[in-house]
């Protein structure tokens, strides 16, 4: 199960009851809309979708690093990536 965007802020001295409302994703067509909203946490029920999303979150930062390294190498060799016609 993957939980996305969970935030609980409790202030004050008295006990506070927190009722969490979740957005549950059962099939892949619901994932985009569920992640587009920012108000409620998202719970992914389908193990296939959850696994794919976990892999995406794990490798997401590596794409940025690879792009920065490629940019640095291209600047070092003077490579221009603009398309010419």
N, C-alpha and C positions, 0 to 999 in steps of 0.2 A: 504494500500500500504506500502511496506517495502522498504526502500532505504538503500543500503549497500555500504560502502566505498566511501563516498563523501568528497572530499578535494578540496578546492579552495584556492590558494595562489596568492595574488595580491600584487605586490610591485611597487614602483615608484610613481611619482607625477601625471603623465598623466592618463587619463581615459583609461581603458582597456576593450575591449569587450571579454567576455568569452562565448564560444560556448560549451555547455555541450553535449557530446555524451553519451548516456546511453545504457546499455544492458537490454532489456526487456524480462522477463521470463513469458511465457504464459502457458506452461504446465510443469509438474514436471520433465520430461526428460531433460529439458534445465537447470534446477537449478544447477546441479553439475558443468557443464561446465562454467556457468555464474559466479559462486562463485570462481572457480579456477583461473580465470584471475584477475589481480590486477589493471589494467589500468583504467577501466571505472566503474562508479557506476552501481549497479544492481537495477532494479525496478521490483518487483513481482506484476503482474497484477491480477492473479487468487486469489480470497479471501481465498479459502481453503488452498492454499500453503502459502499465507502470514500469515494466522493465525497460522498454524503449525510452521512456521519459527519464529514467534514472541514468541510462547511458548518455543521453543527450546532455543532461546537467553535468555529468562527470567530464565530458570532453569539450564542453562549451568554451571553457577558458583556453584550451589548447589551440582552438582555431584563431583566436586573437593573437596569441603568441606566434603561431606560424605565419600569420599575415604580417606581423611586425618584423619578423626575421626576413621574410621574402622582400619586404619593402627596403629594409636595410641593405640586403645583398644587391637588390636592383639599383639602389642609389650608388653603391660602391662601384658597380660596373657600368653605370650610366645607361641603364636599360630604360626605355620609355614604353609604357604599356598602352598608350593612346592608340586607338584604332585609326588607321589612315585609309583613305579610299583612293 
